[in-house]
């Protein structure tokens, strides 16, 4: 079991670093992706890279040594960054959801309210709050310690009831409730938008039928139809693009909360029962908890057309590069 877990974690580290680094490079390379939503995605990708490089390797050491990390100082450092990066993940996805909410429900004010500078300030604020809140267990409000089965040190749910409720509320339940409200509002706009398009298409067909039945009005109606199509399609296409982006973000948010829910449920059960879950169960929910860093970049690539295209270009370039290396090894050039 130990060997299997180590292999899984190594694969998670590799795929997390490769996938998220590729996402950052693609967003940097494609100017159309230089928008507030993508800045939040870059922040999420950097956060996942930090987890993969600086935290998950300690989980390998912990598993090899029978799920124990020696030293109070080391456990405090690991627990501190584990808490901080988890907070950054949740607050970044909440910020992305708010960004989509403003873009769709308040489109006229969106560009004035949401700029790249304000987005960068928001990201810095997220990191400041995450690092600040991670200090609470270090100053006496709960404490970081090893819990058998968990991959990394975590705040002890049994020591401080108030901190336990604070953490569960700020890192899971309140963001989840806010995000559900936001995407329900976006879904209502999307449904209203689809009904509006259906009504306008029906009206357009009626105009075309009128032009057929009354030829003397053909010129006037055709002009009206053309102008009507132009006036309809421009705002609808923009709104449709915003809704599609929102659905992509909703999928990312959904993956995170689906992956985190078993972890939170086990911790809640442990908190209320007064005993820890089995090491096997703790290990499984820990794996799901950190799996989002692996899933997210490939989910972007599958759902976003521009990122998918760039993924294919990079993949093709990588295949060509390695094919040339292999060809040179098999048939080395003869020098005279």
MODELLER restraints for C-alpha pairs under 7 A, 6 or more apart:
rsr = mdl.restraints
at = mdl.atoms
rsr.add(forms.Gaussian(group=physical.xy_distance, feature=features.Distance(at['CA:2:A'], at['CA:63:A']), mean=6.62, stdev=0.5))
rsr.add(forms.Gaussian(group=physical.xy_distance, feature=features.Distance(at['CA:2:A'], at['CA:64:A']), mean=6.69, stdev=0.5))
rsr.add(forms.Gaussian(group=physical.xy_distance, feature=features.Distance(at['CA:6:A'], at['CA:60:A']), mean=5.85, stdev=0.5))
rsr.add(forms.Gaussian(group=physical.xy_distance, feature=features.Distance(at['CA:12:A'], at['CA:294:A']), mean=6.17, stdev=0.5))
rsr.add(forms.Gaussian(group=physical.xy_distance, feature=features.Distance(at['CA:13:A'], at['CA:52:A']), mean=4.98, stdev=0.5))
rsr.add(forms.Gaussian(group=physical.xy_distance, feature=features.Distance(at['CA:13:A'], at['CA:53:A']), mean=6.98, stdev=0.5))
rsr.add(forms.Gaussian(group=physical.xy_distance, feature=features.Distance(at['CA:15:A'], at['CA:294:A']), mean=5.88, stdev=0.5))
rsr.add(forms.Gaussian(group=physical.xy_distance, feature=features.Distance(at['CA:16:A'], at['CA:48:A']), mean=6.98, stdev=0.5))
rsr.add(forms.Gaussian(group=physical.xy_distance, feature=features.Distance(at['CA:16:A'], at['CA:49:A']), mean=6.53, stdev=0.5))
rsr.add(forms.Gaussian(group=physical.xy_distance, feature=features.Distance(at['CA:16:A'], at['CA:52:A']), mean=6.49, stdev=0.5))
rsr.add(forms.Gaussian(group=physical.xy_distance, feature=features.Distance(at['CA:16:A'], at['CA:293:A']), mean=5.54, stdev=0.5))
rsr.add(forms.Gaussian(group=physical.xy_distance, feature=features.Distance(at['CA:16:A'], at['CA:294:A']), mean=4.51, stdev=0.5))
rsr.add(forms.Gaussian(group=physical.xy_distance, feature=features.Distance(at['CA:17:A'], at['CA:49:A']), mean=5.40, stdev=0.5))
rsr.add(forms.Gaussian(group=physical.xy_distance, feature=features.Distance(at['CA:17:A'], at['CA:52:A']), mean=6.64, stdev=0.5))
rsr.add(forms.Gaussian(group=physical.xy_distance, feature=features.Distance(at['CA:19:A'], at['CA:297:A']), mean=5.32, stdev=0.5))
rsr.add(forms.Gaussian(group=physical.xy_distance, feature=features.Distance(at['CA:19:A'], at['CA:298:A']), mean=6.69, stdev=0.5))
rsr.add(forms.Gaussian(group=physical.xy_distance, feature=features.Distance(at['CA:20:A'], at['CA:45:A']), mean=5.06, stdev=0.5))
rsr.add(forms.Gaussian(group=physical.xy_distance, feature=features.Distance(at['CA:20:A'], at['CA:49:A']), mean=6.68, stdev=0.5))
rsr.add(forms.Gaussian(group=physical.xy_distance, feature=features.Distance(at['CA:20:A'], at['CA:297:A']), mean=5.48, stdev=0.5))
rsr.add(forms.Gaussian(group=physical.xy_distance, feature=features.Distance(at['CA:23:A'], at['CA:297:A']), mean=6.27, stdev=0.5))
rsr.add(forms.Gaussian(group=physical.xy_distance, feature=features.Distance(at['CA:24:A'], at['CA:42:A']), mean=5.68, stdev=0.5))
rsr.add(forms.Gaussian(group=physical.xy_distance, feature=features.Distance(at['CA:26:A'], at['CA:307:A']), mean=6.77, stdev=0.5))
rsr.add(forms.Gaussian(group=physical.xy_distance, feature=features.Distance(at['CA:26:A'], at['CA:310:A']), mean=6.60, stdev=0.5))
rsr.add(forms.Gaussian(group=physical.xy_distance, feature=features.Distance(at['CA:27:A'], at['CA:33:A']), mean=5.45, stdev=0.5))
rsr.add(forms.Gaussian(group=physical.xy_distance, feature=features.Distance(at['CA:27:A'], at['CA:34:A']), mean=6.70, stdev=0.5))
rsr.add(forms.Gaussian(group=physical.xy_distance, feature=features.Distance(at['CA:35:A'], at['CA:116:A']), mean=6.93, stdev=0.5))
rsr.add(forms.Gaussian(group=physical.xy_distance, feature=features.Distance(at['CA:36:A'], at['CA:115:A']), mean=6.70, stdev=0.5))
rsr.add(forms.Gaussian(group=physical.xy_distance, feature=features.Distance(at['CA:36:A'], at['CA:116:A']), mean=5.67, stdev=0.5))
rsr.add(forms.Gaussian(group=physical.xy_distance, feature=features.Distance(at['CA:36:A'], at['CA:119:A']), mean=5.94, stdev=0.5))
rsr.add(forms.Gaussian(group=physical.xy_distance, feature=features.Distance(at['CA:37:A'], at['CA:96:A']), mean=5.93, stdev=0.5))
rsr.add(forms.Gaussian(group=physical.xy_distance, feature=features.Distance(at['CA:37:A'], at['CA:99:A']), mean=6.81, stdev=0.5))
rsr.add(forms.Gaussian(group=physical.xy_distance, feature=features.Distance(at['CA:40:A'], at['CA:92:A']), mean=6.20, stdev=0.5))
rsr.add(forms.Gaussian(group=physical.xy_distance, feature=features.Distance(at['CA:40:A'], at['CA:96:A']), mean=6.39, stdev=0.5))
rsr.add(forms.Gaussian(group=physical.xy_distance, feature=features.Distance(at['CA:44:A'], at['CA:89:A']), mean=6.09, stdev=0.5))
rsr.add(forms.Gaussian(group=physical.xy_distance, feature=features.Distance(at['CA:44:A'], at['CA:92:A']), mean=6.54, stdev=0.5))
rsr.add(forms.Gaussian(group=physical.xy_distance, feature=features.Distance(at['CA:47:A'], at['CA:85:A']), mean=6.27, stdev=0.5))
rsr.add(forms.Gaussian(group=physical.xy_distance, feature=features.Distance(at['CA:48:A'], at['CA:293:A']), mean=5.13, stdev=0.5))
rsr.add(forms.Gaussian(group=physical.xy_distance, feature=features.Distance(at['CA:55:A'], at['CA:78:A']), mean=6.82, stdev=0.5))
rsr.add(forms.Gaussian(group=physical.xy_distance, feature=features.Distance(at['CA:59:A'], at['CA:151:A']), mean=4.82, stdev=0.5))
rsr.add(forms.Gaussian(group=physical.xy_distance, feature=features.Distance(at['CA:59:A'], at['CA:152:A']), mean=5.65, stdev=0.5))
rsr.add(forms.Gaussian(group=physical.xy_distance, feature=features.Distance(at['CA:62:A'], at['CA:68:A']), mean=5.00, stdev=0.5))
rsr.add(forms.Gaussian(group=physical.xy_distance, feature=features.Distance(at['CA:62:A'], at['CA:69:A']), mean=5.33, stdev=0.5))
rsr.add(forms.Gaussian(group=physical.xy_distance, feature=features.Distance(at['CA:62:A'], at['CA:151:A']), mean=6.72, stdev=0.5))
rsr.add(forms.Gaussian(group=physical.xy_distance, feature=features.Distance(at['CA:67:A'], at['CA:148:A']), mean=5.91, stdev=0.5))
rsr.add(forms.Gaussian(group=physical.xy_distance, feature=features.Distance(at['CA:67:A'], at['CA:149:A']), mean=5.95, stdev=0.5))
rsr.add(forms.Gaussian(group=physical.xy_distance, feature=features.Distance(at['CA:67:A'], at['CA:151:A']), mean=6.98, stdev=0.5))
rsr.add(forms.Gaussian(group=physical.xy_distance, feature=features.Distance(at['CA:68:A'], at['CA:146:A']), mean=6.56, stdev=0.5))
rsr.add(forms.Gaussian(group=physical.xy_distance, feature=features.Distance(at['CA:69:A'], at['CA:75:A']), mean=6.56, stdev=0.5))
rsr.add(forms.Gaussian(group=physical.xy_distance, feature=features.Distance(at['CA:69:A'], at['CA:146:A']), mean=6.80, stdev=0.5))
rsr.add(forms.Gaussian(group=physical.xy_distance, feature=features.Distance(at['CA:75:A'], at['CA:144:A']), mean=6.55, stdev=0.5))
rsr.add(forms.Gaussian(group=physical.xy_distance, feature=features.Distance(at['CA:75:A'], at['CA:145:A']), mean=6.09, stdev=0.5))
rsr.add(forms.Gaussian(group=physical.xy_distance, feature=features.Distance(at['CA:75:A'], at['CA:153:A']), mean=5.67, stdev=0.5))
rsr.add(forms.Gaussian(group=physical.xy_distance, feature=features.Distance(at['CA:76:A'], at['CA:144:A']), mean=5.56, stdev=0.5))
rsr.add(forms.Gaussian(group=physical.xy_distance, feature=features.Distance(at['CA:78:A'], at['CA:152:A']), mean=6.88, stdev=0.5))
rsr.add(forms.Gaussian(group=physical.xy_distance, feature=features.Distance(at['CA:78:A'], at['CA:153:A']), mean=6.13, stdev=0.5))
rsr.add(forms.Gaussian(group=physical.xy_distance, feature=features.Distance(at['CA:79:A'], at['CA:144:A']), mean=5.67, stdev=0.5))
rsr.add(forms.Gaussian(group=physical.xy_distance, feature=features.Distance(at['CA:79:A'], at['CA:152:A']), mean=6.98, stdev=0.5))
rsr.add(forms.Gaussian(group=physical.xy_distance, feature=features.Distance(at['CA:79:A'], at['CA:153:A']), mean=4.85, stdev=0.5))
rsr.add(forms.Gaussian(group=physical.xy_distance, feature=features.Distance(at['CA:79:A'], at['CA:154:A']), mean=5.22, stdev=0.5))
rsr.add(forms.Gaussian(group=physical.xy_distance, feature=features.Distance(at['CA:79:A'], at['CA:155:A']), mean=6.95, stdev=0.5))
rsr.add(forms.Gaussian(group=physical.xy_distance, feature=features.Distance(at['CA:80:A'], at['CA:134:A']), mean=5.29, stdev=0.5))
rsr.add(forms.Gaussian(group=physical.xy_distance, feature=features.Distance(at['CA:80:A'], at['CA:135:A']), mean=6.85, stdev=0.5))
rsr.add(forms.Gaussian(group=physical.xy_distance, feature=features.Distance(at['CA:83:A'], at['CA:134:A']), mean=5.61, stdev=0.5))
rsr.add(forms.Gaussian(group=physical.xy_distance, feature=features.Distance(at['CA:84:A'], at['CA:130:A']), mean=4.67, stdev=0.5))
rsr.add(forms.Gaussian(group=physical.xy_distance, feature=features.Distance(at['CA:84:A'], at['CA:131:A']), mean=5.30, stdev=0.5))
rsr.add(forms.Gaussian(group=physical.xy_distance, feature=features.Distance(at['CA:84:A'], at['CA:134:A']), mean=5.53, stdev=0.5))
rsr.add(forms.Gaussian(group=physical.xy_distance, feature=features.Distance(at['CA:87:A'], at['CA:130:A']), mean=5.46, stdev=0.5))
rsr.add(forms.Gaussian(group=physical.xy_distance, feature=features.Distance(at['CA:87:A'], at['CA:171:A']), mean=6.06, stdev=0.5))
rsr.add(forms.Gaussian(group=physical.xy_distance, feature=features.Distance(at['CA:88:A'], at['CA:126:A']), mean=6.17, stdev=0.5))
rsr.add(forms.Gaussian(group=physical.xy_distance, feature=features.Distance(at['CA:88:A'], at['CA:127:A']), mean=6.27, stdev=0.5))
rsr.add(forms.Gaussian(group=physical.xy_distance, feature=features.Distance(at['CA:88:A'], at['CA:130:A']), mean=6.01, stdev=0.5))
rsr.add(forms.Gaussian(group=physical.xy_distance, feature=features.Distance(at['CA:90:A'], at['CA:171:A']), mean=6.45, stdev=0.5))
rsr.add(forms.Gaussian(group=physical.xy_distance, feature=features.Distance(at['CA:91:A'], at['CA:126:A']), mean=6.58, stdev=0.5))
rsr.add(forms.Gaussian(group=physical.xy_distance, feature=features.Distance(at['CA:93:A'], at['CA:253:A']), mean=6.28, stdev=0.5))
rsr.add(forms.Gaussian(group=physical.xy_distance, feature=features.Distance(at['CA:94:A'], at['CA:175:A']), mean=6.38, stdev=0.5))
rsr.add(forms.Gaussian(group=physical.xy_distance, feature=features.Distance(at['CA:94:A'], at['CA:179:A']), mean=6.33, stdev=0.5))
rsr.add(forms.Gaussian(group=physical.xy_distance, feature=features.Distance(at['CA:97:A'], at['CA:179:A']), mean=6.43, stdev=0.5))
rsr.add(forms.Gaussian(group=physical.xy_distance, feature=features.Distance(at['CA:97:A'], at['CA:182:A']), mean=6.75, stdev=0.5))
rsr.add(forms.Gaussian(group=physical.xy_distance, feature=features.Distance(at['CA:100:A'], at['CA:246:A']), mean=5.81, stdev=0.5))
rsr.add(forms.Gaussian(group=physical.xy_distance, feature=features.Distance(at['CA:101:A'], at['CA:182:A']), mean=6.23, stdev=0.5))
rsr.add(forms.Gaussian(group=physical.xy_distance, feature=features.Distance(at['CA:101:A'], at['CA:186:A']), mean=6.53, stdev=0.5))
rsr.add(forms.Gaussian(group=physical.xy_distance, feature=features.Distance(at['CA:102:A'], at['CA:110:A']), mean=5.87, stdev=0.5))
rsr.add(forms.Gaussian(group=physical.xy_distance, feature=features.Distance(at['CA:103:A'], at['CA:110:A']), mean=5.47, stdev=0.5))
rsr.add(forms.Gaussian(group=physical.xy_distance, feature=features.Distance(at['CA:104:A'], at['CA:239:A']), mean=6.91, stdev=0.5))
rsr.add(forms.Gaussian(group=physical.xy_distance, feature=features.Distance(at['CA:104:A'], at['CA:242:A']), mean=6.57, stdev=0.5))
rsr.add(forms.Gaussian(group=physical.xy_distance, feature=features.Distance(at['CA:137:A'], at['CA:143:A']), mean=4.31, stdev=0.5))
rsr.add(forms.Gaussian(group=physical.xy_distance, feature=features.Distance(at['CA:137:A'], at['CA:144:A']), mean=6.31, stdev=0.5))
rsr.add(forms.Gaussian(group=physical.xy_distance, feature=features.Distance(at['CA:141:A'], at['CA:160:A']), mean=6.73, stdev=0.5))
rsr.add(forms.Gaussian(group=physical.xy_distance, feature=features.Distance(at['CA:141:A'], at['CA:163:A']), mean=6.51, stdev=0.5))
rsr.add(forms.Gaussian(group=physical.xy_distance, feature=features.Distance(at['CA:142:A'], at['CA:155:A']), mean=6.51, stdev=0.5))
rsr.add(forms.Gaussian(group=physical.xy_distance, feature=features.Distance(at['CA:142:A'], at['CA:156:A']), mean=6.48, stdev=0.5))
rsr.add(forms.Gaussian(group=physical.xy_distance, feature=features.Distance(at['CA:142:A'], at['CA:159:A']), mean=5.72, stdev=0.5))
rsr.add(forms.Gaussian(group=physical.xy_distance, feature=features.Distance(at['CA:142:A'], at['CA:160:A']), mean=5.09, stdev=0.5))
rsr.add(forms.Gaussian(group=physical.xy_distance, feature=features.Distance(at['CA:142:A'], at['CA:163:A']), mean=6.41, stdev=0.5))
rsr.add(forms.Gaussian(group=physical.xy_distance, feature=features.Distance(at['CA:143:A'], at['CA:155:A']), mean=5.34, stdev=0.5))
rsr.add(forms.Gaussian(group=physical.xy_distance, feature=features.Distance(at['CA:143:A'], at['CA:156:A']), mean=6.01, stdev=0.5))
rsr.add(forms.Gaussian(group=physical.xy_distance, feature=features.Distance(at['CA:144:A'], at['CA:153:A']), mean=6.24, stdev=0.5))
rsr.add(forms.Gaussian(group=physical.xy_distance, feature=features.Distance(at['CA:144:A'], at['CA:154:A']), mean=5.25, stdev=0.5))
rsr.add(forms.Gaussian(group=physical.xy_distance, feature=features.Distance(at['CA:144:A'], at['CA:155:A']), mean=4.23, stdev=0.5))
rsr.add(forms.Gaussian(group=physical.xy_distance, feature=features.Distance(at['CA:144:A'], at['CA:156:A']), mean=6.12, stdev=0.5))
rsr.add(forms.Gaussian(group=physical.xy_distance, feature=features.Distance(at['CA:145:A'], at['CA:153:A']), mean=5.30, stdev=0.5))
rsr.add(forms.Gaussian(group=physical.xy_distance, feature=features.Distance(at['CA:145:A'], at['CA:154:A']), mean=5.72, stdev=0.5))
rsr.add(forms.Gaussian(group=physical.xy_distance, feature=features.Distance(at['CA:145:A'], at['CA:155:A']), mean=6.14, stdev=0.5))
rsr.add(forms.Gaussian(group=physical.xy_distance, feature=features.Distance(at['CA:145:A'], at['CA:156:A']), mean=6.34, stdev=0.5))
rsr.add(forms.Gaussian(group=physical.xy_distance, feature=features.Distance(at['CA:146:A'], at['CA:153:A']), mean=4.65, stdev=0.5))
rsr.add(forms.Gaussian(group=physical.xy_distance, feature=features.Distance(at['CA:146:A'], at['CA:154:A']), mean=6.39, stdev=0.5))
rsr.add(forms.Gaussian(group=physical.xy_distance, feature=features.Distance(at['CA:147:A'], at['CA:153:A']), mean=6.71, stdev=0.5))
rsr.add(forms.Gaussian(group=physical.xy_distance, feature=features.Distance(at['CA:147:A'], at['CA:154:A']), mean=7.00, stdev=0.5))
rsr.add(forms.Gaussian(group=physical.xy_distance, feature=features.Distance(at['CA:148:A'], at['CA:279:A']), mean=5.80, stdev=0.5))
rsr.add(forms.Gaussian(group=physical.xy_distance, feature=features.Distance(at['CA:149:A'], at['CA:279:A']), mean=3.90, stdev=0.5))
rsr.add(forms.Gaussian(group=physical.xy_distance, feature=features.Distance(at['CA:149:A'], at['CA:280:A']), mean=6.40, stdev=0.5))
rsr.add(forms.Gaussian(group=physical.xy_distance, feature=features.Distance(at['CA:149:A'], at['CA:282:A']), mean=4.81, stdev=0.5))
rsr.add(forms.Gaussian(group=physical.xy_distance, feature=features.Distance(at['CA:149:A'], at['CA:283:A']), mean=5.03, stdev=0.5))
rsr.add(forms.Gaussian(group=physical.xy_distance, feature=features.Distance(at['CA:150:A'], at['CA:282:A']), mean=5.37, stdev=0.5))
rsr.add(forms.Gaussian(group=physical.xy_distance, feature=features.Distance(at['CA:150:A'], at['CA:283:A']), mean=5.48, stdev=0.5))
rsr.add(forms.Gaussian(group=physical.xy_distance, feature=features.Distance(at['CA:150:A'], at['CA:286:A']), mean=5.99, stdev=0.5))
rsr.add(forms.Gaussian(group=physical.xy_distance, feature=features.Distance(at['CA:151:A'], at['CA:283:A']), mean=6.58, stdev=0.5))
rsr.add(forms.Gaussian(group=physical.xy_distance, feature=features.Distance(at['CA:151:A'], at['CA:286:A']), mean=6.23, stdev=0.5))
rsr.add(forms.Gaussian(group=physical.xy_distance, feature=features.Distance(at['CA:157:A'], at['CA:164:A']), mean=5.54, stdev=0.5))
rsr.add(forms.Gaussian(group=physical.xy_distance, feature=features.Distance(at['CA:157:A'], at['CA:271:A']), mean=5.69, stdev=0.5))
rsr.add(forms.Gaussian(group=physical.xy_distance, feature=features.Distance(at['CA:158:A'], at['CA:271:A']), mean=6.00, stdev=0.5))
rsr.add(forms.Gaussian(group=physical.xy_distance, feature=features.Distance(at['CA:158:A'], at['CA:274:A']), mean=6.92, stdev=0.5))
rsr.add(forms.Gaussian(group=physical.xy_distance, feature=features.Distance(at['CA:190:A'], at['CA:243:A']), mean=6.73, stdev=0.5))
rsr.add(forms.Gaussian(group=physical.xy_distance, feature=features.Distance(at['CA:204:A'], at['CA:225:A']), mean=6.77, stdev=0.5))
rsr.add(forms.Gaussian(group=physical.xy_distance, feature=features.Distance(at['CA:207:A'], at['CA:221:A']), mean=6.71, stdev=0.5))
rsr.add(forms.Gaussian(group=physical.xy_distance, feature=features.Distance(at['CA:211:A'], at['CA:217:A']), mean=6.02, stdev=0.5))
rsr.add(forms.Gaussian(group=physical.xy_distance, feature=features.Distance(at['CA:211:A'], at['CA:218:A']), mean=4.73, stdev=0.5))
rsr.add(forms.Gaussian(group=physical.xy_distance, feature=features.Distance(at['CA:211:A'], at['CA:221:A']), mean=6.20, stdev=0.5))
rsr.add(forms.Gaussian(group=physical.xy_distance, feature=features.Distance(at['CA:248:A'], at['CA:303:A']), mean=6.06, stdev=0.5))
rsr.add(forms.Gaussian(group=physical.xy_distance, feature=features.Distance(at['CA:252:A'], at['CA:296:A']), mean=6.39, stdev=0.5))
rsr.add(forms.Gaussian(group=physical.xy_distance, feature=features.Distance(at['CA:255:A'], at['CA:292:A']), mean=6.89, stdev=0.5))
rsr.add(forms.Gaussian(group=physical.xy_distance, feature=features.Distance(at['CA:256:A'], at['CA:292:A']), mean=5.83, stdev=0.5))
rsr.add(forms.Gaussian(group=physical.xy_distance, feature=features.Distance(at['CA:259:A'], at['CA:288:A']), mean=5.18, stdev=0.5))
rsr.add(forms.Gaussian(group=physical.xy_distance, feature=features.Distance(at['CA:259:A'], at['CA:289:A']), mean=5.38, stdev=0.5))
rsr.add(forms.Gaussian(group=physical.xy_distance, feature=features.Distance(at['CA:259:A'], at['CA:292:A']), mean=6.85, stdev=0.5))
rsr.add(forms.Gaussian(group=physical.xy_distance, feature=features.Distance(at['CA:260:A'], at['CA:288:A']), mean=6.88, stdev=0.5))
rsr.add(forms.Gaussian(group=physical.xy_distance, feature=features.Distance(at['CA:260:A'], at['CA:289:A']), mean=5.05, stdev=0.5))
rsr.add(forms.Gaussian(group=physical.xy_distance, feature=features.Distance(at['CA:262:A'], at['CA:285:A']), mean=5.85, stdev=0.5))
rsr.add(forms.Gaussian(group=physical.xy_distance, feature=features.Distance(at['CA:263:A'], at['CA:285:A']), mean=4.97, stdev=0.5))
rsr.add(forms.Gaussian(group=physical.xy_distance, feature=features.Distance(at['CA:263:A'], at['CA:286:A']), mean=6.56, stdev=0.5))
rsr.add(forms.Gaussian(group=physical.xy_distance, feature=features.Distance(at['CA:263:A'], at['CA:289:A']), mean=6.47, stdev=0.5))
rsr.add(forms.Gaussian(group=physical.xy_distance, feature=features.Distance(at['CA:270:A'], at['CA:276:A']), mean=5.13, stdev=0.5))
rsr.add(forms.Gaussian(group=physical.xy_distance, feature=features.Distance(at['CA:270:A'], at['CA:277:A']), mean=6.35, stdev=0.5))
rsr.add(forms.Gaussian(group=physical.xy_distance, feature=features.Distance(at['CA:300:A'], at['CA:307:A']), mean=6.94, stdev=0.5))
rsr.add(forms.Gaussian(group=physical.xy_distance, feature=features.Distance(at['CA:301:A'], at['CA:307:A']), mean=5.14, stdev=0.5))
rsr.add(forms.Gaussian(group=physical.xy_distance, feature=features.Distance(at['CA:301:A'], at['CA:308:A']), mean=4.46, stdev=0.5))
rsr.add(forms.Gaussian(group=physical.xy_distance, feature=features.Distance(at['CA:301:A'], at['CA:311:A']), mean=6.74, stdev=0.5))
rsr.add(forms.Gaussian(group=physical.xy_distance, feature=features.Distance(at['CA:302:A'], at['CA:308:A']), mean=5.92, stdev=0.5))
